Amino acid sequence: MDLTSALRTTGAVRRFTAEAVDRVTIAAILDDARFAPSGGNRQPWRVAVVEDPLLRRQLAAMMRPVWDEYLAAAATGQTPFNTVAFEPPATVPSGQPNELLDHIDDIAAVLVVAADLRRIALMDGRLDRAPITGGASVYPFCWSVLLAARARGLGGVMTTFLSRVEPAAVAFLGLPPDHALAATIFLGRPEHQPTRLRREEVATFTTVDRFDGGVFSS
Ligand SMILES: Cc1cc2nc3c(=O)[nH]c(=O)nc-3n(C[C@H](O)[C@H](O)[C@H](O)COP(=O)(O)O)c2cc1C
């Protein structure tokens, strides 16, 4: 597959066949992904390949209430957990189904990606809003993991729900001080690889010179 096709057709996969993915393949995926860019090339990512079924279940149990809250908040029309104007939902039905969490035992690979905060120059860390630039040193790596998996006929999805309960996860994962949980990536052989992705057109998000400028068009 050429690069442009891969960029345009790598949809999130949350249902997998029972096929295992061996360590050699996971290592090869990570070996490709390590070429991702990061601020100052400081490569702050750390990866825990979670194989222990009990630990997987413990992580799923931590993520479940986050998923429940996400769904309840989304149902009110909000972007859940946004830092600008988020109203926690009045009620949160618990134990909502989730393809990933329900089947975490069976998913071929579960990778928890952390970031070493000592290696991240947080350019917007002093502004009066939630910082955003730090993630840019680790999420390209996560996306490269997904592309490298796709190159091998595998698929998956990056998730961030574990970050919301990071303090609870620290001891389970042996997360070192000054590290942050960035993502949990689920990988496997897709039951179906979505390739027709719904994305906004360029003209809806691109303007000339200024963000209040005219629509950029070719
Ligand atoms: C930063 C980030 C966080 C995400 N968190 C979750 C998550 O917690 N759970 C989940 O199921 N998917 C998660 N996703 C996957 C998105 O839902 C998915 O990329 C998006 O809906 C587009 O899906 P598509 O590629 O199939 O069109 C996340 C993706 C990104 C990039």
The ligand as a MOL file (V3000), in Angstrom:
LIG
                    3D

  0  0  0     0  0            999 V3000
M  V30 BEGIN CTAB
M  V30 COUNTS 31 33 0 0 0
M  V30 BEGIN ATOM
M  V30 1 C -6.2360 11.1490 20.9740 0
M  V30 2 C -7.2150 10.0540 20.6600 0
M  V30 3 C -7.9410 9.4880 21.6920 0
M  V30 4 C -8.8450 8.4510 21.4430 0
M  V30 5 N -9.4780 7.8490 22.4890 0
M  V30 6 C -10.2820 6.8030 22.2530 0
M  V30 7 C -10.8700 6.0970 23.3340 0
M  V30 8 O -10.6390 6.4160 24.5140 0
M  V30 9 N -11.6630 5.0360 23.0340 0
M  V30 10 C -11.8920 4.6600 21.7380 0
M  V30 11 O -12.6190 3.6840 21.5190 0
M  V30 12 N -11.3510 5.3050 20.6990 0
M  V30 13 C -10.5390 6.3590 20.9300 0
M  V30 14 N -9.9510 7.0020 19.8750 0
M  V30 15 C -10.2350 6.6130 18.4860 0
M  V30 16 C -11.1630 7.6100 17.8250 0
M  V30 17 O -12.4650 7.4190 18.3290 0
M  V30 18 C -11.1050 7.4170 16.3000 0
M  V30 19 O -9.8070 7.6990 15.8740 0
M  V30 20 C -12.0590 8.3450 15.5950 0
M  V30 21 O -13.3890 8.1630 16.0270 0
M  V30 22 C -12.0120 8.1600 14.0940 0
M  V30 23 O -12.4150 6.8490 13.8000 0
M  V30 24 P -12.2390 6.2520 12.3210 0
M  V30 25 O -10.7810 6.3550 11.9900 0
M  V30 26 O -12.6980 4.8320 12.3900 0
M  V30 27 O -13.0660 7.0910 11.4140 0
M  V30 28 C -9.0540 8.0250 20.1170 0
M  V30 29 C -8.3120 8.5960 19.0770 0
M  V30 30 C -7.3890 9.5920 19.3370 0
M  V30 31 C -6.5720 10.1580 18.2150 0
M  V30 END ATOM
M  V30 BEGIN BOND
M  V30 1 1 1 2
M  V30 2 1 2 3
M  V30 3 2 2 30
M  V30 4 2 3 4
M  V30 5 1 4 5
M  V30 6 1 4 28
M  V30 7 2 5 6
M  V30 8 1 6 7
M  V30 9 1 6 13
M  V30 10 2 7 8
M  V30 11 1 7 9
M  V30 12 1 9 10
M  V30 13 2 10 11
M  V30 14 1 10 12
M  V30 15 2 12 13
M  V30 16 1 13 14
M  V30 17 1 14 15
M  V30 18 1 14 28
M  V30 19 1 15 16
M  V30 20 1 16 17
M  V30 21 1 16 18
M  V30 22 1 18 19
M  V30 23 1 18 20
M  V30 24 1 20 21
M  V30 25 1 20 22
M  V30 26 1 22 23
M  V30 27 1 23 24
M  V30 28 2 24 25
M  V30 29 1 24 26
M  V30 30 1 24 27
M  V30 31 2 28 29
M  V30 32 1 29 30
M  V30 33 1 30 31
M  V30 END BOND
M  V30 END CTAB
M  END
